[in-house]
Amino acid sequence: MKIQPRFLAAAAAAALLLGLGSVTAQAQPTENAKELYEDNCLSCHGSEIFTREGRMVTSLDGLERQVQRCETALGLRWFDEDIKDVATYLNQNYYNFER
């Protein structure tokens, strides 16, 4: 059975579009992320910690680890998705690290 080049091109385009869609979806925090941030993070510090000179977080992975440390210290028991969502929310609003 010979596979038609048009079929391969269409399949590759579909795979690319599906892949791009999942990347875009991962880069967007859920609506819950802002609420989690406002209800929990702002109780310890304001947003100035994210914009100060010499800030400790220097990457998106580092930001996720810091959110997890804060979550653990406060005993919040968030899901992993909540931690990633809050980190994504902070990244979009303050850090702007590349994925």
Stockholm file with secondary structure:
# STOCKHOLM 1.0

chainA/1-99         MKIQPRFLAAAAAAALLLGLGSVTAQAQPTENAKELYEDNCLSCHGSEIFTREGRMVTSLDGLERQVQRCETALGLRWFDEDIKDVATYLNQNYYNFER
#=GR chainA/1-99 SS CCCCHHHHHHHHHHHHHHHHHHHHHHTSCCHHHHHHHHHHGGGTCCTHHHHSTTCSCCSHHHHHHHHHHHHHHHTCCCCHHHHHHHHHHHIIIIICCCC
#=GC SS_cons        CCCCHHHHHHHHHHHHHHHHHHHHHHTSCCHHHHHHHHHHGGGTCCTHHHHSTTCSCCSHHHHHHHHHHHHHHHTCCCCHHHHHHHHHHHIIIIICCCC
//
